[in-house]
Amino acid sequence: MLPGAVGPGRAGRAGSSATGHPAVGGRHDGQAKQVPFHVLKGLQSTVPSFPVAYTSEELARHAFREATPDLFTDEDLVRNLSGPSVREFVGFVLYLNERVLPGCGRADGSMQGPSMQAPSMQAPSTPSRAVAGMVRLLRTVAGYVDEVPPLDRSQAPNIRFGNPAFRTWMSRIRDVQTLKGLMHALLSLDGDDNDDDDDDDDDDDERGGDRARVAAVVRRKEDVAVELASYFVESFGNGTRIDYGTGHETCFVAMLFCRLLWSLLLLWSSSLSLSLLAAHPQAHARDVYPPCLLGMSKLGLFRARDARDIVLVVFKEYLATVRKVQRVYCLEPAGTRGVWGLDDYQILPFLWGSAQLVDHPSIRPSDVNVMDVVRANADDLLYMSCVEFIRDIKQGPFYETSPMLFDISGVESWRKINGGMVKMYCAELLGKRTIMQHFLWGSMLVFLPSTTRE
């Protein structure tokens, strides 16, 4: 049975909005216990990479489980920030950040460094089946909003912040049958039934073992669905408090991390990936996986170019979904610091959005103060989309409603802003126990317990 999702509770409640931008200076929370500098520095310098996949032997004995909040103390936080799961997750976030840099992702899936030519701001025009399917899944969830209209004052006279209809909408997603259908749609994107195009009959016997291993992995879908569902239902807010914050945003990215890892589990069961690794024993994982993913595209797995699409197509659709939810149900910002925070709801679109603008030939950081420029580019640029959303929902001058973003607009380059956003994400979100104590840990993002705890 899929879980009713015991979520991160007050995820993002305290400090969900970053309180100081390292690129320009800012206000910092002096009350919370600080994570040691060397731990944060190590986290910020994590090498961008894809998640490490399991071997087929490891998968055979892998125990998927419902993800739960397991971090409770400052010691737990420091220990896990230095652990492999958080490092791998940060590597995934930074890998996506790297892929949206101008010129870093070719349409054919090959890899290259940043280009000095005028950057292309839009994602590839033809996303893969896996990316398109993720978009359909999010649009299905957004469609539920139309089926659950907000209550008016006569129905809920005590409404002040947050419309109680949001709880009905959340219960719709948490419904076991609905959730099972959503997870089935999510996992069916692995394309286990797409062998119709295979005309190489001469190789059937040779590939039989590979197909058997893939089939064995596919049979684990019911198990992995339970774990992914935990992250999925907490990606859209907290039904008890009727709020949303960066903790919930991080849950969605954690689901993408696990979803990508699941695709790699299928990939790893193929002898194709093993033969490529054998041919390139000294290659780094990030160099080997992309051609593997490209070669396995007929199975509907994420390809190398999908790293860029995950940000500019999937995450963009996620933003559209949560913004619709925020507007319709008037969600309270979870743990907002008001004008002292970067944003009431998000942080990652500023991080990835600033990477998208690095070396832009015409748009400068100061252009966030020019509404004509903001609105003209909001559809294509994540950073401008966020600024437009803020200016639409908040009244008053930008320098008063969003003083931190206004200050950041004075930074000399998007590259420096992007570096500051990476530091902020590590220090002010992952480095805050008040947020991370509600983060979900499962079998793919593994919590490291204390060795001295009974």
VOPAGU-2260 file (C-alpha; in pm, 1 decimal, decimal comma):
REM VOPAGU-2260
SITE   aa  ch    i         X         Y         Z
SITE  MET   A    0       0,0       0,0       0,0
SITE  LEU   A    1     125,2     347,3     -83,1
SITE  PRO   A    2     177,9     574,3     215,9
SITE  GLY   A    3     -49,3     855,1     319,9
SITE  ALA   A    4     287,1    1027,6     329,4
SITE  VAL   A    5     411,3    1121,5     669,2
SITE  GLY   A    6     582,7    1430,1     536,7
SITE  PRO   A    7     847,4    1662,1     664,7
SITE  GLY   A    8     584,6    1835,8     875,9
SITE  ARG   A    9     722,6    2182,5     925,6
SITE  ALA   A   10     964,6    2145,4     637,0
SITE  GLY   A   11    1079,3    2490,3     542,8
SITE  ARG   A   12     898,3    2647,3     839,8
SITE  ALA   A   13    1199,7    2799,0    1010,6
SITE  GLY   A   14    1444,2    2966,8     780,4
SITE  SER   A   15    1282,2    2844,1     461,5
SITE  SER   A   16    1380,4    3169,9     299,4
SITE  ALA   A   17    1751,6    3234,2     292,4
SITE  THR   A   18    1856,8    3513,2     524,3
SITE  GLY   A   19    2176,4    3640,2     371,5
SITE  HIS   A   20    2336,2    3633,8      27,7
SITE  PRO   A   21    2708,4    3553,5      35,5
SITE  ALA   A   22    2772,5    3746,9    -284,0
SITE  VAL   A   23    2653,0    4077,5    -144,3
SITE  GLY   A   24    2646,4    4026,6     231,3
SITE  GLY   A   25    2327,8    4007,6     430,2
SITE  ARG   A   26    2150,9    3935,0     753,8
SITE  HIS   A   27    2230,4    3600,0     915,0
SITE  ASP   A   28    2045,6    3405,3    1180,9
SITE  GLY   A   29    2250,6    3429,2    1497,7
SITE  GLN   A   30    2018,3    3213,5    1708,4
SITE  ALA   A   31    2060,1    2880,9    1531,7
SITE  LYS   A   32    2373,1    2678,0    1596,9
SITE  GLN   A   33    2608,9    2724,3    1304,8
SITE  VAL   A   34    2734,5    2430,7    1102,7
SITE  PRO   A   35    3117,9    2424,8    1107,5
SITE  PHE   A   36    3267,5    2626,1     823,4
SITE  HIS   A   37    3471,5    2337,1     686,9
SITE  VAL   A   38    3155,1    2126,1     651,8
SITE  LEU   A   39    2974,9    2395,1     452,7
SITE  LYS   A   40    3285,7    2463,8     246,1
SITE  GLY   A   41    3311,8    2096,8     159,8
SITE  LEU   A   42    2944,3    2087,7      64,4
SITE  GLN   A   43    2976,6    2393,6    -159,4
SITE  SER   A   44    3276,2    2242,4    -338,8
SITE  THR   A   45    3099,7    1913,5    -415,9
SITE  VAL   A   46    3181,7    1787,6    -764,7
SITE  PRO   A   47    2873,2    1806,2    -990,0
SITE  SER   A   48    2770,9    1453,1   -1084,0
SITE  PHE   A   49    2488,1    1212,1   -1159,6
SITE  PRO   A   50    2377,7     983,9    -876,0
SITE  VAL   A   51    2581,4     666,2    -845,2
SITE  ALA   A   52    2379,3     368,4    -964,9
SITE  TYR   A   53    2355,7      30,0    -799,3
SITE  THR   A   54    2482,4    -284,4    -963,4
SITE  SER   A   55    2222,2    -546,2   -1051,9
SITE  GLU   A   56    2347,1    -760,5    -762,2
SITE  GLU   A   57    2299,5    -473,8    -516,1
SITE  LEU   A   58    1956,3    -403,4    -658,9
SITE  ALA   A   59    1846,4    -761,8    -607,0
SITE  ARG   A   60    1885,1    -723,9    -230,6
SITE  HIS   A   61    1798,5    -354,4    -205,6
SITE  ALA   A   62    1520,8    -274,1      43,5
SITE  PHE   A   63    1310,8      22,1     -67,4
SITE  ARG   A   64    1102,9     183,7     205,7
SITE  GLU   A   65     881,6     479,7     282,9
SITE  ALA   A   66    1094,0     789,8     336,5
SITE  THR   A   67    1069,1     943,3     684,6
SITE  PRO   A   68    1217,0    1235,7     882,2
SITE  ASP   A   69    1505,6    1092,4    1086,7
SITE  LEU   A   70    1726,7    1393,8    1164,5
SITE  PHE   A   71    1671,1    1550,8    1507,6
SITE  THR   A   72    1992,3    1704,7    1647,1
SITE  ASP   A   73    2268,3    1941,2    1538,2
SITE  GLU   A   74    2506,3    1647,0    1553,8
SITE  ASP   A   75    2279,7    1453,9    1316,2
SITE  LEU   A   76    2290,1    1747,8    1075,5
SITE  VAL   A   77    2668,9    1786,5    1074,2
SITE  ARG   A   78    2720,8    1412,5    1038,1
SITE  ASN   A   79    2482,6    1383,1     742,9
SITE  LEU   A   80    2605,2    1696,5     566,5
SITE  SER   A   81    2941,2    1522,3     553,9
SITE  GLY   A   82    2786,1    1190,9     449,0
SITE  PRO   A   83    2758,7    1038,9     102,6
SITE  SER   A   84    2382,3    1085,5      53,0
SITE  VAL   A   85    2378,0    1462,5     102,3
SITE  ARG   A   86    2697,4    1498,5    -101,0
SITE  GLU   A   87    2540,2    1296,8    -381,6
SITE  PHE   A   88    2222,4    1505,9    -364,3
SITE  VAL   A   89    2419,2    1832,3    -373,7
SITE  GLY   A   90    2623,8    1691,3    -662,4
SITE  PHE   A   91    2294,5    1634,2    -846,1
SITE  VAL   A   92    2176,7    1992,9    -779,9
SITE  LEU   A   93    2511,4    2130,8    -896,0
SITE  TYR   A   94    2513,7    1903,7   -1199,6
SITE  LEU   A   95    2179,5    2049,5   -1306,2
SITE  ASN   A   96    2318,5    2395,6   -1236,0
SITE  GLU   A   97    2613,9    2319,4   -1461,3
SITE  ARG   A   98    2393,7    2182,3   -1739,5
SITE  VAL   A   99    2190,6    2505,7   -1770,6
SITE  LEU   A  100    2504,5    2715,1   -1810,4
SITE  PRO   A  101    2512,8    2847,9   -2167,9
SITE  GLY   A  102    2658,7    2591,6   -2408,0
SITE  CYS   A  103    2693,2    2309,7   -2153,7
SITE  GLY   A  104    2436,4    2072,3   -2300,3
SITE  ARG   A  105    2417,6    1986,2   -2667,8
SITE  ALA   A  106    2098,7    1855,7   -2818,5
SITE  ASP   A  107    2273,2    1530,8   -2914,5
SITE  GLY   A  108    2346,1    1453,7   -2550,5
SITE  SER   A  109    2721,8    1508,4   -2565,0
SITE  MET   A  110    2900,2    1713,0   -2304,2
SITE  GLN   A  111    3103,9    2028,7   -2340,9
SITE  GLY   A  112    3225,2    2320,9   -2137,8
SITE  PRO   A  113    3068,5    2669,3   -2121,0
SITE  SER   A  114    3045,8    2845,1   -2454,8
SITE  MET   A  115    3154,8    3202,2   -2515,5
SITE  GLN   A  116    2893,0    3238,9   -2787,7
SITE  ALA   A  117    2553,6    3396,4   -2730,5
SITE  PRO   A  118    2369,7    3148,2   -2508,1
SITE  SER   A  119    2050,0    2973,3   -2598,4
SITE  MET   A  120    1805,7    3029,2   -2315,8
SITE  GLN   A  121    1543,7    2774,5   -2409,8
SITE  ALA   A  122    1547,3    2400,7   -2353,5
SITE  PRO   A  123    1564,3    2166,0   -2655,3
SITE  SER   A  124    1242,9    2175,6   -2857,5
SITE  THR   A  125    1178,5    1800,1   -2842,0
SITE  PRO   A  126    1205,8    1663,8   -2487,0
SITE  SER   A  127    1238,3    1292,3   -2426,9
SITE  ARG   A  128     943,7    1068,8   -2338,8
SITE  ALA   A  129    1053,1    1065,6   -1976,7
SITE  VAL   A  130    1057,5    1445,6   -1952,3
SITE  ALA   A  131     728,1    1479,5   -2140,3
SITE  GLY   A  132     573,7    1223,1   -1907,3
SITE  MET   A  133     688,7    1412,4   -1598,8
SITE  VAL   A  134     524,9    1724,6   -1739,6
SITE  ARG   A  135     199,0    1535,3   -1796,1
SITE  LEU   A  136     211,0    1410,4   -1438,1
SITE  LEU   A  137     247,0    1764,2   -1300,0
SITE  ARG   A  138     -33,4    1891,2   -1521,8
SITE  THR   A  139    -256,1    1613,5   -1391,1
SITE  VAL   A  140    -190,5    1731,9   -1037,2
SITE  ALA   A  141    -250,6    2094,5   -1138,2
SITE  GLY   A  142    -580,7    1987,2   -1292,2
SITE  TYR   A  143    -701,9    1872,6    -951,9
SITE  VAL   A  144    -698,3    2240,8    -845,1
SITE  ASP   A  145    -977,1    2310,4   -1094,2
SITE  GLU   A  146   -1178,9    2026,7    -939,6
SITE  VAL   A  147   -1137,9    2161,8    -584,6
SITE  PRO   A  148   -1232,4    2532,6    -587,3
SITE  PRO   A  149   -1139,0    2750,8    -288,4
SITE  LEU   A  150   -1397,7    2808,1     -18,2
SITE  ASP   A  151   -1551,0    3153,1       8,8
SITE  ARG   A  152   -1604,0    3351,4     328,6
SITE  SER   A  153   -1953,8    3215,1     380,6
SITE  GLN   A  154   -1819,0    2858,8     382,9
SITE  ALA   A  155   -1515,5    2934,8     600,2
SITE  PRO   A  156   -1577,2    3262,6     789,2
SITE  ASN   A  157   -1259,9    3231,3     998,2
SITE  ILE   A  158   -1024,6    3228,0     700,3
SITE  ARG   A  159    -727,1    3457,1     749,9
SITE  PHE   A  160    -426,9    3286,8     592,1
SITE  GLY   A  161    -465,3    2987,6     365,1
SITE  ASN   A  162    -785,4    2850,3     219,6
SITE  PRO   A  163    -904,9    2524,5     386,3
SITE  ALA   A  164    -989,7    2383,6      41,6
SITE  PHE   A  165    -616,0    2320,9       8,3
SITE  ARG   A  166    -654,6    2036,3     258,9
SITE  THR   A  167    -916,3    1878,5      33,5
SITE  TRP   A  168    -681,6    1912,8    -261,3
SITE  MET   A  169    -397,3    1754,9     -64,3
SITE  SER   A  170    -621,4    1468,7      47,7
SITE  ARG   A  171    -700,1    1407,4    -318,6
SITE  ILE   A  172    -329,6    1358,5    -390,8
SITE  ARG   A  173    -277,3    1148,0     -76,7
SITE  ASP   A  174    -567,6     919,4    -161,4
SITE  VAL   A  175    -420,8     572,7    -193,3
SITE  GLN   A  176    -575,7     493,3    -530,8
SITE  THR   A  177    -495,7     835,1    -677,2
SITE  LEU   A  178    -140,3     821,4    -547,4
SITE  LYS   A  179     -96,6     470,5    -679,2
SITE  GLY   A  180    -212,0     584,2   -1022,7
SITE  LEU   A  181      23,8     882,0   -1017,8
SITE  MET   A  182     318,7     667,0    -914,3
SITE  HIS   A  183     232,3     406,3   -1177,9
SITE  ALA   A  184     236,3     681,5   -1440,5
SITE  LEU   A  185     567,8     806,7   -1306,6
SITE  LEU   A  186     738,0     468,1   -1307,0
SITE  SER   A  187     587,3     353,4   -1635,8
SITE  LEU   A  188     806,2     615,6   -1800,0
SITE  ASP   A  189    1091,3     366,8   -1780,3
SITE  GLY   A  190     956,9     216,3   -2099,6
SITE  ASP   A  191     978,4    -148,9   -2004,3
SITE  ASP   A  192     722,1    -237,0   -2269,6
SITE  ASN   A  193     887,1     -64,0   -2565,4
SITE  ASP   A  194    1067,3    -338,6   -2748,4
SITE  ASP   A  195     845,0    -310,7   -3056,1
SITE  ASP   A  196    1107,1    -116,5   -3250,1
SITE  ASP   A  197    1371,3    -383,3   -3197,2
SITE  ASP   A  198    1430,8    -551,1   -3533,8
SITE  ASP   A  199    1765,9    -706,9   -3453,4
SITE  ASP   A  200    1643,6   -1066,0   -3427,4
SITE  ASP   A  201    1996,1   -1203,5   -3466,6
SITE  ASP   A  202    2090,6   -1058,0   -3131,3
SITE  ASP   A  203    1783,2   -1183,1   -2940,7
SITE  ASP   A  204    1963,4   -1464,6   -2766,5
SITE  GLU   A  205    2251,4   -1240,1   -2665,0
SITE  ARG   A  206    2016,1    -976,3   -2529,3
SITE  GLY   A  207    1788,8   -1222,8   -2354,4
SITE  GLY   A  208    1985,2   -1207,3   -2032,9
SITE  ASP   A  209    1977,9    -828,0   -2037,4
SITE  ARG   A  210    1601,4    -823,0   -2089,6
SITE  ALA   A  211    1554,2   -1066,5   -1805,2
SITE  ARG   A  212    1751,7    -839,9   -1573,8
SITE  VAL   A  213    1554,4    -534,0   -1684,5
SITE  ALA   A  214    1230,5    -725,8   -1626,5
SITE  ALA   A  215    1351,3    -815,9   -1277,7
SITE  VAL   A  216    1412,3    -449,5   -1201,2
SITE  VAL   A  217    1072,5    -348,7   -1337,7
SITE  ARG   A  218     909,6    -587,4   -1092,7
SITE  ARG   A  219    1043,6    -363,6    -812,6
SITE  LYS   A  220     821,3     -74,7    -921,2
SITE  GLU   A  221     569,6    -136,6    -644,2
SITE  ASP   A  222     848,6    -113,0    -388,8
SITE  VAL   A  223    1009,2     201,4    -524,8
SITE  ALA   A  224     667,1     368,6    -566,4
SITE  VAL   A  225     625,0     372,0    -188,2
SITE  GLU   A  226     949,9     562,2    -145,4
SITE  LEU   A  227     891,4     810,6    -427,9
SITE  ALA   A  228     537,2     879,5    -307,2
SITE  SER   A  229     673,2    1004,4      25,2
SITE  TYR   A  230     862,4    1282,9    -150,1
SITE  PHE   A  231     594,2    1351,1    -409,7
SITE  VAL   A  232     308,4    1433,2    -174,1
SITE  GLU   A  233     525,9    1669,8      29,4
SITE  SER   A  234     636,3    1863,4    -277,7
SITE  PHE   A  235     328,2    2085,4    -283,4
SITE  GLY   A  236     296,1    2213,8      72,4
SITE  ASN   A  237     173,0    2121,9     419,9
SITE  GLY   A  238    -197,9    2047,8     450,1
SITE  THR   A  239    -215,2    2107,4     823,8
SITE  ARG   A  240     -72,4    2459,3     819,9
SITE  ILE   A  241    -174,8    2537,2     460,9
SITE  ASP   A  242     170,5    2665,3     374,7
SITE  TYR   A  243     455,8    2609,1     132,3
SITE  GLY   A  244     828,6    2680,6     144,1
SITE  THR   A  245    1172,4    2581,6      23,7
SITE  GLY   A  246    1159,1    2260,9     227,0
SITE  HIS   A  247     876,1    2139,7       4,3
SITE  GLU   A  248    1065,0    2253,3    -305,8
SITE  THR   A  249    1360,9    2043,0    -190,9
SITE  CYS   A  250    1131,7    1741,4    -153,1
SITE  PHE   A  251    1042,2    1767,8    -520,9
SITE  VAL   A  252    1408,2    1780,1    -621,8
SITE  ALA   A  253    1472,7    1482,0    -393,0
SITE  MET   A  254    1202,5    1294,2    -583,4
SITE  LEU   A  255    1373,9    1384,8    -911,4
SITE  PHE   A  256    1702,2    1264,1    -763,1
SITE  CYS   A  257    1544,2     930,9    -668,6
SITE  ARG   A  258    1360,0     912,4   -1001,9
SITE  LEU   A  259    1685,8     962,8   -1188,3
SITE  LEU   A  260    1853,0     706,8    -965,1
SITE  TRP   A  261    1570,7     464,5   -1045,2
SITE  SER   A  262    1635,2     516,0   -1416,1
SITE  LEU   A  263    2000,8     443,6   -1352,7
SITE  LEU   A  264    1903,9     124,2   -1169,7
SITE  LEU   A  265    1741,9       5,8   -1490,3
SITE  LEU   A  266    2036,5     129,0   -1689,6
SITE  TRP   A  267    2286,0     -44,2   -1464,0
SITE  SER   A  268    2118,7    -379,1   -1516,7
SITE  SER   A  269    2216,7    -359,5   -1884,8
SITE  SER   A  270    2546,5    -500,7   -2006,9
SITE  LEU   A  271    2576,4    -190,3   -2225,8
SITE  SER   A  272    2666,5      27,2   -1927,8
SITE  LEU   A  273    2900,2    -240,9   -1792,9
SITE  SER   A  274    3081,3    -268,9   -2125,2
SITE  LEU   A  275    3123,1     109,2   -2146,1
SITE  LEU   A  276    3267,1     123,4   -1796,6
SITE  ALA   A  277    3497,0    -167,4   -1879,0
SITE  ALA   A  278    3617,1      15,7   -2189,1
SITE  HIS   A  279    3680,7     334,5   -1989,6
SITE  PRO   A  280    3795,1     219,0   -1642,7
SITE  GLN   A  281    3949,4     556,9   -1558,7
SITE  ALA   A  282    3648,2     762,1   -1664,3
SITE  HIS   A  283    3450,0     961,0   -1410,1
SITE  ALA   A  284    3087,0     858,3   -1362,2
SITE  ARG   A  285    2962,6    1187,7   -1504,9
SITE  ASP   A  286    3152,7    1118,3   -1828,3
SITE  VAL   A  287    3034,2     757,3   -1864,0
SITE  TYR   A  288    2665,7     785,9   -1773,4
SITE  PRO   A  289    2558,2    1036,5   -2042,6
SITE  PRO   A  290    2642,4     812,5   -2342,4
SITE  CYS   A  291    2487,5     522,1   -2152,5
SITE  LEU   A  292    2169,0     720,2   -2104,6
SITE  LEU   A  293    2168,9     824,6   -2467,2
SITE  GLY   A  294    2216,8     466,5   -2580,8
SITE  MET   A  295    1926,6     350,5   -2363,2
SITE  SER   A  296    1685,6     620,4   -2480,5
SITE  LYS   A  297    1465,9     358,9   -2651,9
SITE  LEU   A  298    1371,1     242,9   -2302,8
SITE  GLY   A  299    1246,9     591,0   -2216,2
SITE  LEU   A  300    1521,4     661,0   -1961,3
SITE  PHE   A  301    1662,0    1004,2   -1895,2
SITE  ARG   A  302    1926,9    1095,0   -2149,1
SITE  ALA   A  303    2223,4    1328,9   -2107,5
SITE  ARG   A  304    2034,1    1626,0   -2242,7
SITE  ASP   A  305    1755,5    1558,6   -1994,2
SITE  ALA   A  306    1969,0    1713,1   -1721,3
SITE  ARG   A  307    1899,4    2049,5   -1884,5
SITE  ASP   A  308    1536,8    1958,8   -1950,3
SITE  ILE   A  309    1486,7    1860,4   -1586,8
SITE  VAL   A  310    1543,9    2226,3   -1498,6
SITE  LEU   A  311    1401,2    2412,6   -1797,8
SITE  VAL   A  312    1103,4    2185,1   -1866,5
SITE  VAL   A  313    1018,9    1967,4   -1564,4
SITE  PHE   A  314    1109,4    2211,7   -1287,2
SITE  LYS   A  315     953,8    2496,8   -1481,7
SITE  GLU   A  316     629,1    2299,0   -1496,9
SITE  TYR   A  317     657,6    2227,7   -1124,1
SITE  LEU   A  318     686,7    2602,3   -1059,3
SITE  ALA   A  319     375,0    2665,3   -1267,9
SITE  THR   A  320     190,8    2402,0   -1063,8
SITE  VAL   A  321     289,1    2527,2    -718,3
SITE  ARG   A  322     227,4    2888,3    -818,5
SITE  LYS   A  323    -123,4    2794,3    -926,8
SITE  VAL   A  324    -174,6    2622,7    -592,0
SITE  GLN   A  325     -30,7    2923,1    -406,4
SITE  ARG   A  326    -256,9    3167,4    -585,9
SITE  VAL   A  327    -578,8    2967,6    -566,7
SITE  TYR   A  328    -546,5    2856,9    -203,7
SITE  CYS   A  329    -349,5    3160,2     -77,8
SITE  LEU   A  330     -82,4    2945,4      84,1
SITE  GLU   A  331     107,2    3104,0     368,9
SITE  PRO   A  332     483,4    3117,1     311,6
SITE  ALA   A  333     641,6    2851,3     533,8
SITE  GLY   A  334     883,4    3015,2     773,6
SITE  THR   A  335     922,0    3331,7     569,6
SITE  ARG   A  336    1157,5    3599,1     698,8
SITE  GLY   A  337     957,4    3864,8     519,8
SITE  VAL   A  338    1167,0    4132,6     352,0
SITE  TRP   A  339    1480,5    3979,3     506,5
SITE  GLY   A  340    1447,8    3667,3     296,4
SITE  LEU   A  341    1542,9    3601,9     -63,6
SITE  ASP   A  342    1190,3    3486,0    -149,1
SITE  ASP   A  343     884,0    3366,2      40,4
SITE  TYR   A  344     856,9    3035,4    -145,4
SITE  GLN   A  345    1156,0    2937,3    -361,7
SITE  ILE   A  346    1534,5    2932,9    -385,0
SITE  LEU   A  347    1634,5    2683,9    -657,4
SITE  PRO   A  348    1487,7    2879,6    -951,5
SITE  PHE   A  349    1712,0    3169,0    -845,4
SITE  LEU   A  350    2011,8    2935,2    -828,4
SITE  TRP   A  351    1949,3    2761,3   -1161,2
SITE  GLY   A  352    1806,2    3079,9   -1312,1
SITE  SER   A  353    2123,3    3276,7   -1242,9
SITE  ALA   A  354    2324,4    2997,7   -1410,1
SITE  GLN   A  355    2095,7    3024,2   -1710,9
SITE  LEU   A  356    2190,6    3393,1   -1740,2
SITE  VAL   A  357    2568,8    3357,3   -1709,6
SITE  ASP   A  358    2739,3    3544,1   -1997,5
SITE  HIS   A  359    2405,5    3661,3   -2135,0
SITE  PRO   A  360    2482,0    3909,1   -2414,7
SITE  SER   A  361    2223,7    4168,2   -2315,2
SITE  ILE   A  362    2056,0    4103,5   -1977,3
SITE  ARG   A  363    2243,1    4234,9   -1674,0
SITE  PRO   A  364    2164,3    4176,4   -1304,0
SITE  SER   A  365    2035,5    4532,8   -1275,4
SITE  ASP   A  366    1768,1    4458,0   -1538,2
SITE  VAL   A  367    1550,0    4291,3   -1272,7
SITE  ASN   A  368    1447,9    4649,0   -1188,9
SITE  VAL   A  369    1316,5    4708,5   -1541,4
SITE  MET   A  370     971,4    4552,6   -1568,8
SITE  ASP   A  371     966,9    4560,8   -1949,0
SITE  VAL   A  372    1278,3    4340,7   -1951,7
SITE  VAL   A  373    1141,4    4115,8   -1677,4
SITE  ARG   A  374     808,3    4051,5   -1849,9
SITE  ALA   A  375     964,9    4007,8   -2193,6
SITE  ASN   A  376    1188,6    3726,8   -2062,7
SITE  ALA   A  377     980,0    3567,6   -1786,6
SITE  ASP   A  378     861,5    3279,5   -2007,7
SITE  ASP   A  379    1214,9    3170,2   -2093,1
SITE  LEU   A  380    1426,5    3269,7   -1791,9
SITE  LEU   A  381    1364,8    3119,0   -1447,6
SITE  TYR   A  382    1515,6    3412,9   -1260,7
SITE  MET   A  383    1297,7    3665,8   -1444,5
SITE  SER   A  384     995,7    3442,1   -1395,0
SITE  CYS   A  385    1051,1    3454,0   -1018,5
SITE  VAL   A  386    1091,7    3831,8   -1017,3
SITE  GLU   A  387     773,6    3872,1   -1221,8
SITE  PHE   A  388     580,2    3647,1    -983,2
SITE  ILE   A  389     702,9    3843,8    -680,9
SITE  ARG   A  390     612,6    4176,9    -834,7
SITE  ASP   A  391     268,3    4047,1    -931,4
SITE  ILE   A  392     177,4    3925,3    -581,3
SITE  LYS   A  393     343,1    4200,0    -376,1
SITE  GLN   A  394     247,7    4564,2    -376,6
SITE  GLY   A  395     500,1    4840,6    -337,6
SITE  PRO   A  396     843,5    4930,1    -475,4
SITE  PHE   A  397    1072,7    4635,0    -546,4
SITE  TYR   A  398    1345,3    4771,1    -319,4
SITE  GLU   A  399    1095,4    4766,1     -29,2
SITE  THR   A  400     920,3    4433,4     -93,0
SITE  SER   A  401    1236,7    4243,5    -190,2
SITE  PRO   A  402    1539,5    4433,3     -57,3
SITE  MET   A  403    1771,5    4132,1     -83,7
SITE  LEU   A  404    1692,6    4073,7    -451,4
SITE  PHE   A  405    1724,3    4446,6    -507,1
SITE  ASP   A  406    2069,5    4443,8    -344,4
SITE  ILE   A  407    2172,5    4140,6    -550,6
SITE  SER   A  408    2082,5    4331,7    -866,6
SITE  GLY   A  409    2386,8    4547,3    -793,8
SITE  VAL   A  410    2628,6    4253,3    -819,4
SITE  GLU   A  411    2858,0    4282,4   -1118,6
SITE  SER   A  412    2787,7    3950,0   -1291,2
SITE  TRP   A  413    2545,2    3659,2   -1306,5
SITE  ARG   A  414    2835,3    3420,8   -1249,5
SITE  LYS   A  415    2908,9    3579,0    -912,0
SITE  ILE   A  416    2540,0    3573,5    -824,0
SITE  ASN   A  417    2522,4    3204,1    -915,0
SITE  GLY   A  418    2819,2    3126,2    -691,2
SITE  GLY   A  419    2651,0    3313,6    -408,3
SITE  MET   A  420    2326,9    3120,9    -460,7
SITE  VAL   A  421    2513,3    2790,6    -430,7
SITE  LYS   A  422    2663,0    2905,6     -99,6
SITE  MET   A  423    2322,2    3022,4      18,8
SITE  TYR   A  424    2152,6    2694,2     -68,7
SITE  CYS   A  425    2411,9    2493,2     122,1
SITE  ALA   A  426    2434,5    2723,4     425,3
SITE  GLU   A  427    2082,5    2860,4     463,2
SITE  LEU   A  428    1876,8    2557,4     363,1
SITE  LEU   A  429    2076,6    2235,1     387,1
SITE  GLY   A  430    2276,8    2382,0     674,6
SITE  LYS   A  431    1972,5    2464,1     889,3
SITE  ARG   A  432    1851,7    2195,6    1127,9
SITE  THR   A  433    1512,6    2368,8    1153,3
SITE  ILE   A  434    1459,8    2273,5     789,6
SITE  MET   A  435    1656,5    1951,3     758,4
SITE  GLN   A  436    1495,4    1791,3    1064,3
SITE  HIS   A  437    1187,2    1754,5     844,9
SITE  PHE   A  438    1367,5    1632,5     534,4
SITE  LEU   A  439    1281,3    1278,4     427,8
SITE  TRP   A  440    1532,4     995,6     430,1
SITE  GLY   A  441    1480,8     659,4     263,7
SITE  SER   A  442    1684,0     386,5      98,7
SITE  MET   A  443    1817,6     609,7    -180,3
SITE  LEU   A  444    1886,2     917,4      32,7
SITE  VAL   A  445    2017,6     734,5     335,8
SITE  PHE   A  446    2031,5     885,1     685,4
SITE  LEU   A  447    2350,8     825,7     880,4
SITE  PRO   A  448    2260,1     746,2    1242,7
SITE  SER   A  449    2488,8     813,8    1536,7
SITE  THR   A  450    2716,7     524,1    1616,5
SITE  THR   A  451    2671,9     598,4    1986,3
SITE  ARG   A  452    2291,5     611,6    1988,5
SITE  GLU   A  453    2125,2     314,0    2151,9
